Amino acid sequence: MSPEQKTIRSLVAAGTGPALGAPGRPELSYAELCDVIDRAGRALAARGMRPGTPVAIVIPNGPEMAAVFLAVSSHAVAAPLNPSYTEDEFAFYMEDLGARLLIALQGNDTPARAAAARLGIPVADIVPGDAAGRFAFADNAGEVDATRNTEGDVALLLHTSGTTSRPKIVPLTSKNIVTSADGIAETLRLTSEDRCLNIMPLFHIHGLIAAVLSSVRAGASISCAPGFDALRFFGWLKQVNPTWYTAVPTMHQTILTRARRNADIIAENRLRFIRSSSASLPVPVFRDLEETFGCPVIEAYGMTEASHQMASNQLPPGKRKPGTVGVAAGPEVAIMGANGVLLPSGQIGEIVIRGGNVTPGYQNNPKANAENWTDGWFRTGDQGEMDADGFLTIKGRLKEIINRGGEKISPREVDDVLMEHPAVAQVVTFAMPHRMLGEDVAAAIVLADGSDATERELKDFAAKSLAAFKVPGKILIVDEIPKGATGKLQRIGLAEKLGLA
């Protein structure tokens, strides 16, 4: 694709054959999807929306959400929001983004409507059509000629998680996200013969770019499930017959718990690979996935500021190194010391990136931009190490490193050891306050079905592989570990949520 064509609309126009689908619904072709995007663009223009105008989108997961994202990001600025937000959260995010319109699903009683009314933001309802992804606006506001985004126009606005501070706004240009889609499609060797089963939420960069846009880039098809549902996953696998899916580790773990009772469906699957991203994949889960599904598991590393993918393990005959997130797969990736100097392989420092998929900078936040860029490199906030082959190992978020009386401990190192215990299904290690040490190591653990283990037994197991100061001072055995909106386990703030702070 030539540089002047790095827009979402140009990707869609290049595709042939089926584009969007959903379990149990007719597929929409690329030609039909182009028509949907163009008609929506003219309808948006009639409402005063144009390049640079932020449009909030609150639509449940599914092909309509994917199509609306593609349409808005082709003509204005798409700002998808988590449908599970409260009215106050919707009001905060829409005001912070400067949204000029809210697009919602007709008949969906979302609190975003009340938030929009508070802010004086008009609402445009969509009505699904006869095929997956086809939609029209419910009110007949007419259509006028629309201006499409160029590659330099902002196409997508997302907030960072804001775990420890006010969430930052990340603007991503058409070029940013198409460059990322290029990298993912090339890494996964996607072709028009591929079909992705999307179970990721489409208000998050992982689902939007890794599942949807990388498939569009390859002229492949996407079947959009109505969110993640472990009870329905294997039915979708049989019905959709995908060649791949991408998910966060907690989703993979839940899928594995139901794998044995769906052995017949697994035996008939045509999965070419399984992808994992957005959090570290425990090595035992990596092994179980490959053994269960009989295909390679590709762990990748992404974040919003990079339009998702930064590094990835490789499909055969390339290398997969369990426990790493692979080699640079899109932007340049390096390790930087505290003094701003790039470090050689084998040394631990902050992971930094630069390239065409990296955001030009946080919106209206010069302080964050000054803190997060050094000599053109974006500082990810992740601590990592690169080996001689260029494979990257993430040691943890710098803000998540546990400081136990001056001893620095990577939570992931403790996670990896505890996950090797046969009774452990999930674990997340985190810092808890300590009167003398400042912080101590704590871990929350979900046991595997039918398994039993005591806190003492788990501590003794950890002590066989870890130095004494790294062994958790407290292990909580829980039914469920609190997760974020995308299913990621959350370390920061967990001590308070579990009553340890």
MARMAR-740234 format. One line per field, with one value per residue (C-alpha): z, x, y; residue number from 1; residue in one letter. Coordinates in Angstrom, 1 decimal. Layout:
<rolos>
zz <- Z; ...
xx <- X; ...
yy <- Y; ...
num <- NUM; ...
residuo <- A; ...
</rolos>
This chain:
<rolos>
zz <- 0.0; -1.0; 1.8; 0.5; 1.1; 4.8; 5.8; 7.1; 4.1; 1.7; 3.5; 3.2; -0.5; -1.2; 0.2; -1.8; -0.6; 2.9; 5.4; 8.5; 10.1; 13.4; 14.7; 13.0; 10.8; 7.0; 6.2; 4.7; 1.8; 1.5; -1.3; 0.9; 3.9; 1.7; 0.9; 4.6; 5.5; 2.7; 3.5; 7.2; 6.3; 4.4; 7.3; 9.8; 7.6; 7.6; 11.4; 11.2; 11.8; 9.8; 10.2; 13.7; 15.3; 18.2; 18.1; 21.1; 20.3; 22.9; 21.2; 22.5; 21.0; 17.6; 13.9; 14.1; 16.6; 14.2; 11.2; 13.1; 14.2; 10.6; 9.4; 12.0; 11.9; 8.1; 8.4; 11.9; 15.2; 16.7; 20.5; 21.6; 25.2; 27.5; 27.5; 31.2; 32.4; 34.8; 33.9; 35.7; 34.0; 30.6; 31.4; 32.5; 29.4; 26.9; 28.3; 28.5; 24.9; 23.7; 22.0; 19.6; 19.0; 20.7; 18.5; 20.3; 19.4; 19.0; 21.9; 24.1; 27.3; 28.1; 30.8; 28.1; 26.9; 30.2; 30.3; 26.8; 27.8; 30.8; 28.4; 25.6; 23.2; 20.5; 20.2; 16.9; 17.1; 14.6; 13.4; 12.4; 8.9; 7.3; 7.3; 10.0; 10.2; 8.0; 9.8; 9.2; 11.3; 12.8; 12.2; 8.7; 9.0; 5.4; 3.7; 2.4; 0.7; 3.3; 3.6; 4.4; 6.8; 5.4; 6.9; 9.2; 10.7; 14.1; 13.6; 17.1; 20.6; 23.6; 27.3; 29.1; 32.1; 34.6; 37.3; 39.4; 38.0; 35.8; 32.5; 29.6; 26.1; 23.4; 19.8; 17.0; 13.4; 10.4; 9.6; 13.2; 13.2; 9.6; 10.2; 13.3; 11.2; 8.6; 11.2; 12.8; 9.4; 8.4; 11.7; 11.5; 7.7; 7.4; 4.0; 2.5; 3.4; 7.2; 9.4; 12.9; 15.7; 17.7; 21.4; 22.5; 23.5; 20.7; 22.9; 23.4; 21.1; 21.2; 19.6; 17.3; 15.7; 16.3; 15.5; 13.2; 11.4; 10.8; 9.2; 7.0; 6.0; 4.8; 3.1; 5.6; 7.4; 11.0; 12.9; 15.8; 18.8; 21.3; 23.8; 25.6; 26.9; 27.9; 27.8; 24.1; 22.9; 21.6; 19.9; 18.1; 17.3; 15.5; 13.8; 12.6; 11.9; 12.3; 11.5; 14.6; 17.6; 19.9; 23.6; 27.0; 29.2; 31.6; 28.6; 27.4; 30.9; 31.1; 27.7; 28.8; 31.8; 29.3; 26.7; 27.9; 27.5; 24.0; 22.7; 19.6; 18.5; 19.2; 17.1; 14.1; 14.4; 11.7; 14.0; 12.3; 15.5; 18.7; 19.7; 23.2; 24.2; 26.6; 29.7; 30.3; 29.4; 32.1; 30.6; 31.8; 30.0; 26.9; 27.0; 27.8; 24.8; 22.3; 23.6; 23.7; 20.3; 18.4; 17.0; 17.8; 20.4; 19.5; 22.5; 21.6; 23.4; 22.8; 24.3; 23.3; 22.7; 20.0; 18.3; 19.9; 18.7; 19.5; 19.7; 18.9; 18.9; 15.4; 13.6; 12.6; 11.2; 13.3; 17.0; 19.9; 23.3; 26.1; 28.7; 26.2; 24.1; 21.0; 18.8; 17.5; 15.3; 14.1; 15.8; 16.8; 20.3; 22.7; 26.4; 28.0; 31.3; 33.9; 32.4; 29.0; 27.4; 25.4; 27.0; 25.3; 25.3; 28.7; 30.7; 32.4; 31.9; 30.6; 27.3; 24.7; 21.2; 18.2; 14.8; 12.6; 14.8; 17.9; 19.0; 18.2; 21.9; 24.6; 24.0; 26.0; 28.4; 27.9; 31.3; 30.4; 26.9; 28.5; 31.0; 28.5; 25.5; 25.5; 22.3; 20.1; 22.1; 23.9; 27.4; 27.9; 31.7; 31.4; 32.7; 30.4; 29.0; 25.5; 24.8; 22.1; 19.6; 20.1; 22.1; 24.8; 28.3; 30.3; 34.0; 35.0; 35.1; 36.7; 38.9; 39.9; 41.0; 44.7; 47.0; 50.0; 52.4; 49.5; 47.7; 44.3; 43.3; 39.9; 40.5; 37.3; 38.6; 41.6; 39.3; 37.1; 40.0; 41.7; 38.4; 38.2; 41.2; 39.9; 42.1; 40.9; 38.0; 38.3; 40.3; 40.6; 42.8; 44.1; 46.8; 50.1; 52.7; 55.5; 58.7; 58.8; 55.2; 53.4; 51.1; 51.2; 48.7; 48.5; 46.0; 45.2; 43.9; 42.3; 42.6; 39.8; 39.8; 42.2; 43.6; 47.2; 48.6; 51.7; 52.1; 53.9; 51.2; 48.5; 50.4; 50.8; 47.1; 46.2; 48.6; 46.6; 43.6; 45.1; 47.5; 50.9; 50.4; 47.2; 48.9; 49.5; 53.1; 52.4; 50.0; 49.7; 48.1; 46.4; 44.1; 41.6; 41.1; 40.3; 36.6; 34.4; 31.7; 29.1; 31.4; 32.5; 36.1; 38.0; 40.4; 41.3; 43.9; 44.5; 48.2; 48.9; 47.0; 48.9; 52.4; 52.8; 52.9
xx <- 0.0; 1.5; 2.1; -0.6; -3.3; -2.8; -6.4; -9.1; -11.4; -8.6; -8.1; -11.7; -11.8; -9.0; -10.8; -12.9; -15.1; -16.7; -15.8; -18.0; -20.0; -21.4; -22.4; -25.8; -26.0; -25.3; -22.0; -21.4; -19.0; -16.2; -18.1; -21.2; -19.1; -17.7; -21.2; -22.2; -19.1; -19.8; -23.5; -22.7; -20.1; -22.7; -25.1; -22.4; -21.6; -25.3; -25.0; -21.9; -19.3; -16.1; -12.4; -11.2; -14.7; -14.8; -17.8; -18.5; -19.7; -21.6; -22.7; -22.6; -20.0; -20.8; -20.5; -22.4; -19.9; -17.1; -18.8; -19.6; -16.0; -14.8; -17.3; -16.6; -12.8; -13.0; -14.7; -14.3; -12.7; -14.0; -14.2; -15.6; -16.6; -17.1; -20.9; -20.7; -19.8; -22.1; -23.8; -21.2; -18.3; -19.9; -20.3; -16.6; -15.3; -17.5; -16.8; -13.0; -13.0; -15.0; -17.5; -19.9; -22.2; -23.1; -23.9; -25.9; -28.0; -31.7; -33.6; -30.4; -31.1; -27.6; -26.9; -24.7; -28.0; -28.6; -24.9; -25.2; -28.4; -26.5; -23.8; -26.1; -24.7; -27.1; -27.7; -27.9; -29.4; -28.4; -30.6; -29.0; -29.8; -30.3; -26.6; -24.0; -22.5; -25.1; -26.7; -28.6; -29.4; -32.8; -33.8; -33.7; -31.4; -30.4; -27.0; -24.5; -21.2; -18.6; -14.9; -12.8; -9.9; -6.4; -3.6; -2.5; -6.0; -6.8; -9.1; -9.3; -9.3; -8.9; -8.2; -5.4; -6.5; -5.8; -4.9; -2.9; -3.8; -6.3; -6.6; -4.7; -6.2; -4.4; -5.0; -4.1; -4.0; -5.1; -1.5; -0.8; -3.5; -3.1; 0.7; -0.1; -2.6; 0.1; 2.5; 0.0; -1.1; 2.5; 3.4; 0.5; 0.8; -2.9; -4.5; -8.0; -8.5; -8.3; -11.3; -10.9; -13.4; -13.4; -14.2; -12.4; -14.3; -14.4; -14.0; -10.3; -7.3; -6.7; -10.0; -10.2; -6.8; -5.5; -8.8; -10.7; -8.3; -5.5; -8.1; -9.4; -5.8; -5.4; -8.8; -9.8; -13.1; -14.1; -16.9; -17.8; -19.2; -21.4; -18.5; -16.6; -18.7; -16.9; -20.2; -20.7; -17.1; -17.0; -20.3; -19.0; -15.8; -17.8; -20.2; -17.7; -14.8; -12.2; -8.5; -7.5; -8.7; -7.0; -7.6; -6.2; -4.7; -7.7; -9.9; -7.6; -7.5; -11.3; -11.6; -9.2; -11.4; -14.1; -11.9; -12.2; -16.0; -15.6; -13.0; -15.0; -15.2; -11.5; -10.6; -12.4; -11.1; -9.0; -7.2; -3.9; -2.7; -4.0; -2.9; -2.5; -1.8; -2.6; -1.1; 1.6; 0.7; 1.8; 4.0; 1.8; -1.2; 0.9; 1.8; -1.8; -3.2; -0.8; -1.4; -5.2; -5.7; -2.7; -1.6; 1.0; 0.3; 1.7; 2.2; 2.4; 3.0; 0.8; -0.4; -2.8; 0.0; 1.4; -1.9; -1.6; 1.3; 4.9; 6.5; 5.4; 6.6; 6.8; 4.8; 6.7; 9.4; 10.2; 10.8; 8.4; 10.0; 7.5; 7.7; 8.8; 6.7; 8.8; 10.8; 10.0; 6.9; 6.0; 7.9; 11.6; 12.0; 14.9; 15.8; 16.7; 18.5; 17.5; 20.0; 18.3; 21.0; 20.0; 21.3; 22.8; 21.1; 21.0; 20.5; 17.2; 15.7; 12.7; 11.2; 11.0; 9.6; 9.4; 7.8; 4.8; 2.3; 3.2; 0.8; 2.1; 1.5; -1.1; -3.9; -3.7; -1.1; 2.3; 3.5; 2.9; 4.4; 7.6; 7.8; 7.1; 9.3; 13.1; 15.0; 12.1; 11.6; 8.3; 8.8; 6.3; 6.6; 7.4; 10.6; 12.2; 15.2; 16.1; 18.2; 20.8; 18.1; 16.1; 13.4; 11.9; 11.0; 8.7; 9.7; 6.7; 5.3; 7.7; 4.9; 4.1; 7.6; 7.4; 9.9; 10.3; 12.6; 14.8; 14.7; 13.0; 10.8; 9.1; 5.5; 5.6; 8.5; 6.5; 3.4; 5.5; 6.6; 3.2; 1.6; 3.7; 1.9; -0.7; -3.5; -3.2; -5.4; -4.8; -2.4; -1.7; 1.2; 1.0; 2.4; 0.7; 1.5; 3.9; 4.6; 8.3; 9.3; 7.1; 5.8; 5.6; 4.7; 1.2; -0.6; -4.2; -4.8; -7.7; -7.4; -8.2; -11.5; -11.4; -8.0; -7.0; -4.0; -3.3; -1.5; 1.4; 1.7; 1.8; 4.4; 6.6; 6.3; 7.3; 10.3; 11.8; 12.4; 12.4; 14.7; 13.1; 12.4; 10.4; 8.1; 4.7; 4.1; 0.4; -1.4; -5.2; -7.1; -10.1; -13.0; -12.2; -9.5; -10.8; -10.2; -10.3; -12.9; -10.9; -10.4; -6.8; -5.8; -5.1; -2.2; -2.3; -5.0; -5.5; -4.4; -7.1; -9.8; -8.9; -8.8; -5.0; -4.6
yy <- 0.0; 3.4; 5.9; 8.3; 5.7; 5.1; 5.6; 3.3; 3.9; 2.9; -0.4; -1.3; -0.3; -2.7; -5.7; -8.2; -11.0; -11.3; -8.6; -8.5; -11.3; -12.5; -15.9; -16.8; -13.7; -13.1; -11.6; -8.2; -8.0; -5.4; -3.7; -3.5; -2.3; 0.5; 1.6; 1.5; 3.7; 6.2; 6.5; 6.9; 9.6; 11.6; 11.3; 12.4; 15.3; 16.3; 16.5; 18.7; 16.0; 16.3; 15.5; 16.6; 16.3; 13.8; 11.4; 9.2; 5.7; 3.6; 0.4; -3.2; -5.5; -6.9; -6.2; -2.9; -1.6; -2.5; -0.9; 2.3; 2.5; 2.1; 4.7; 7.4; 6.9; 7.4; 10.8; 12.2; 11.1; 7.9; 7.9; 4.5; 4.2; 1.2; 0.5; -0.6; 2.9; 4.8; 8.0; 10.1; 8.2; 8.8; 12.5; 12.7; 11.0; 12.7; 16.1; 15.4; 14.2; 17.2; 14.9; 16.6; 13.7; 10.4; 7.4; 4.7; 1.6; 2.2; 0.6; 0.3; 2.1; 3.2; 5.8; 7.5; 9.1; 10.9; 11.9; 13.4; 15.2; 16.8; 18.0; 19.1; 16.5; 15.3; 11.5; 9.7; 6.2; 3.5; 0.6; -2.7; -4.0; -7.3; -8.3; -8.2; -4.7; -3.0; -0.1; 3.2; 6.2; 6.0; 9.7; 10.9; 13.9; 13.6; 13.3; 15.8; 15.5; 14.3; 14.9; 11.9; 11.8; 12.0; 10.0; 12.9; 13.4; 12.0; 9.0; 7.6; 9.0; 6.6; 7.2; 5.5; 3.4; 6.1; 3.5; 5.9; 9.3; 11.2; 9.2; 10.7; 11.2; 9.3; 10.7; 8.3; 9.4; 7.4; 6.7; 5.5; 2.9; 1.7; 1.4; -0.8; -2.9; -3.3; -4.7; -7.1; -8.4; -9.0; -10.6; -13.0; -13.5; -12.8; -13.3; -13.0; -16.7; -15.9; -15.4; -13.9; -14.7; -11.4; -11.8; -8.7; -5.5; -3.0; 0.0; -1.1; -0.8; -4.6; -5.5; -2.5; -2.8; -6.4; -8.1; -5.8; -3.5; -6.0; -8.3; -5.5; -4.7; -8.3; -8.4; -11.1; -11.5; -10.9; -12.5; -10.3; -12.1; -10.1; -10.0; -12.8; -15.7; -18.9; -20.8; -19.9; -19.8; -23.3; -23.0; -19.9; -21.8; -24.5; -22.2; -19.5; -21.9; -19.2; -19.5; -17.5; -15.5; -13.0; -12.5; -11.5; -14.3; -14.4; -15.2; -18.0; -19.5; -19.5; -21.1; -23.9; -24.7; -25.8; -27.4; -31.0; -31.1; -29.6; -32.0; -32.9; -29.2; -28.7; -31.7; -30.3; -26.7; -25.1; -22.6; -21.6; -19.9; -18.3; -14.8; -13.4; -9.8; -6.9; -8.8; -11.3; -14.9; -17.4; -20.1; -23.0; -21.4; -21.0; -24.7; -25.8; -23.7; -25.2; -28.8; -28.3; -26.6; -28.1; -24.8; -22.1; -19.5; -16.1; -13.8; -10.1; -6.8; -3.8; -0.6; 2.2; 4.8; 2.5; 1.8; -1.6; -3.9; -3.2; -6.7; -10.2; -13.8; -15.4; -18.0; -21.1; -21.5; -18.4; -18.6; -18.6; -18.0; -18.6; -16.0; -13.3; -11.0; -11.6; -9.2; -5.8; -6.1; -2.6; 0.2; 0.2; -1.2; -0.5; -0.6; 2.7; 3.4; 5.9; 8.4; 8.2; 6.1; 3.0; -0.2; -3.3; -6.8; -8.5; -5.3; -4.3; -0.9; 0.9; -0.3; 2.6; 2.7; 5.0; 4.6; 5.4; 3.7; 5.8; 8.6; 12.1; 13.0; 13.1; 15.6; 18.8; 17.4; 19.0; 17.7; 14.1; 14.6; 16.0; 13.1; 10.3; 11.2; 11.3; 12.1; 10.9; 7.7; 7.1; 5.7; 2.9; 2.7; -1.0; -2.5; -5.1; -6.9; -7.8; -11.0; -11.4; -12.6; -9.4; -11.2; -8.9; -10.0; -7.7; -7.5; -5.5; -2.0; 0.4; 1.6; -2.0; -3.0; -3.9; -2.0; -4.3; -2.4; -1.4; -4.7; -4.4; -7.3; -7.9; -9.1; -11.1; -13.2; -14.3; -14.9; -17.2; -19.3; -19.7; -20.5; -23.7; -25.1; -27.7; -26.3; -22.7; -21.5; -17.7; -15.5; -11.9; -10.6; -7.0; -4.7; -4.4; -1.7; -2.8; -0.7; -1.4; -2.3; 0.2; -2.5; -6.3; -8.9; -10.2; -12.6; -13.3; -16.8; -18.6; -22.4; -24.8; -26.6; -29.5; -28.5; -27.6; -25.8; -23.8; -20.5; -22.3; -24.9; -22.2; -20.1; -23.2; -24.0; -20.4; -20.6; -23.4; -21.1; -17.6; -15.8; -15.4; -11.6; -12.4; -15.0; -13.4; -12.4; -12.8; -15.1; -14.8; -17.6; -16.0; -17.1; -14.3; -11.7; -8.2; -7.4; -4.3; -3.6; -5.7; -8.7; -7.8; -8.5; -5.3; -5.0; -1.4; -0.7; -4.5; -4.3; -1.9; -3.8; -7.0; -5.3; -5.3; -1.6
num <- 1; 2; 3; 4; 5; 6; 7; 8; 9; 10; 11; 12; 13; 14; 15; 16; 17; 18; 19; 20; 21; 22; 23; 24; 25; 26; 27; 28; 29; 30; 31; 32; 33; 34; 35; 36; 37; 38; 39; 40; 41; 42; 43; 44; 45; 46; 47; 48; 49; 50; 51; 52; 53; 54; 55; 56; 57; 58; 59; 60; 61; 62; 63; 64; 65; 66; 67; 68; 69; 70; 71; 72; 73; 74; 75; 76; 77; 78; 79; 80; 81; 82; 83; 84; 85; 86; 87; 88; 89; 90; 91; 92; 93; 94; 95; 96; 97; 98; 99; 100; 101; 102; 103; 104; 105; 106; 107; 108; 109; 110; 111; 112; 113; 114; 115; 116; 117; 118; 119; 120; 121; 122; 123; 124; 125; 126; 127; 128; 129; 130; 131; 132; 133; 134; 135; 136; 137; 138; 139; 140; 141; 142; 143; 144; 145; 146; 147; 148; 149; 150; 151; 152; 153; 154; 155; 156; 157; 158; 159; 160; 161; 162; 163; 164; 165; 166; 167; 168; 169; 170; 171; 172; 173; 174; 175; 176; 177; 178; 179; 180; 181; 182; 183; 184; 185; 186; 187; 188; 189; 190; 191; 192; 193; 194; 195; 196; 197; 198; 199; 200; 201; 202; 203; 204; 205; 206; 207; 208; 209; 210; 211; 212; 213; 214; 215; 216; 217; 218; 219; 220; 221; 222; 223; 224; 225; 226; 227; 228; 229; 230; 231; 232; 233; 234; 235; 236; 237; 238; 239; 240; 241; 242; 243; 244; 245; 246; 247; 248; 249; 250; 251; 252; 253; 254; 255; 256; 257; 258; 259; 260; 261; 262; 263; 264; 265; 266; 267; 268; 269; 270; 271; 272; 273; 274; 275; 276; 277; 278; 279; 280; 281; 282; 283; 284; 285; 286; 287; 288; 289; 290; 291; 292; 293; 294; 295; 296; 297; 298; 299; 300; 301; 302; 303; 304; 305; 306; 307; 308; 309; 310; 311; 312; 313; 314; 315; 316; 317; 318; 319; 320; 321; 322; 323; 324; 325; 326; 327; 328; 329; 330; 331; 332; 333; 334; 335; 336; 337; 338; 339; 340; 341; 342; 343; 344; 345; 346; 347; 348; 349; 350; 351; 352; 353; 354; 355; 356; 357; 358; 359; 360; 361; 362; 363; 364; 365; 366; 367; 368; 369; 370; 371; 372; 373; 374; 375; 376; 377; 378; 379; 380; 381; 382; 383; 384; 385; 386; 387; 388; 389; 390; 391; 392; 393; 394; 395; 396; 397; 398; 399; 400; 401; 402; 403; 404; 405; 406; 407; 408; 409; 410; 411; 412; 413; 414; 415; 416; 417; 418; 419; 420; 421; 422; 423; 424; 425; 426; 427; 428; 429; 430; 431; 432; 433; 434; 435; 436; 437; 438; 439; 440; 441; 442; 443; 444; 445; 446; 447; 448; 449; 450; 451; 452; 453; 454; 455; 456; 457; 458; 459; 460; 461; 462; 463; 464; 465; 466; 467; 468; 469; 470; 471; 472; 473; 474; 475; 476; 477; 478; 479; 480; 481; 482; 483; 484; 485; 486; 487; 488; 489; 490; 491; 492; 493; 494; 495; 496; 497; 498; 499; 500; 501
residuo <- M; S; P; E; Q; K; T; I; R; S; L; V; A; A; G; T; G; P; A; L; G; A; P; G; R; P; E; L; S; Y; A; E; L; C; D; V; I; D; R; A; G; R; A; L; A; A; R; G; M; R; P; G; T; P; V; A; I; V; I; P; N; G; P; E; M; A; A; V; F; L; A; V; S; S; H; A; V; A; A; P; L; N; P; S; Y; T; E; D; E; F; A; F; Y; M; E; D; L; G; A; R; L; L; I; A; L; Q; G; N; D; T; P; A; R; A; A; A; A; R; L; G; I; P; V; A; D; I; V; P; G; D; A; A; G; R; F; A; F; A; D; N; A; G; E; V; D; A; T; R; N; T; E; G; D; V; A; L; L; L; H; T; S; G; T; T; S; R; P; K; I; V; P; L; T; S; K; N; I; V; T; S; A; D; G; I; A; E; T; L; R; L; T; S; E; D; R; C; L; N; I; M; P; L; F; H; I; H; G; L; I; A; A; V; L; S; S; V; R; A; G; A; S; I; S; C; A; P; G; F; D; A; L; R; F; F; G; W; L; K; Q; V; N; P; T; W; Y; T; A; V; P; T; M; H; Q; T; I; L; T; R; A; R; R; N; A; D; I; I; A; E; N; R; L; R; F; I; R; S; S; S; A; S; L; P; V; P; V; F; R; D; L; E; E; T; F; G; C; P; V; I; E; A; Y; G; M; T; E; A; S; H; Q; M; A; S; N; Q; L; P; P; G; K; R; K; P; G; T; V; G; V; A; A; G; P; E; V; A; I; M; G; A; N; G; V; L; L; P; S; G; Q; I; G; E; I; V; I; R; G; G; N; V; T; P; G; Y; Q; N; N; P; K; A; N; A; E; N; W; T; D; G; W; F; R; T; G; D; Q; G; E; M; D; A; D; G; F; L; T; I; K; G; R; L; K; E; I; I; N; R; G; G; E; K; I; S; P; R; E; V; D; D; V; L; M; E; H; P; A; V; A; Q; V; V; T; F; A; M; P; H; R; M; L; G; E; D; V; A; A; A; I; V; L; A; D; G; S; D; A; T; E; R; E; L; K; D; F; A; A; K; S; L; A; A; F; K; V; P; G; K; I; L; I; V; D; E; I; P; K; G; A; T; G; K; L; Q; R; I; G; L; A; E; K; L; G; L; A
</rolos>
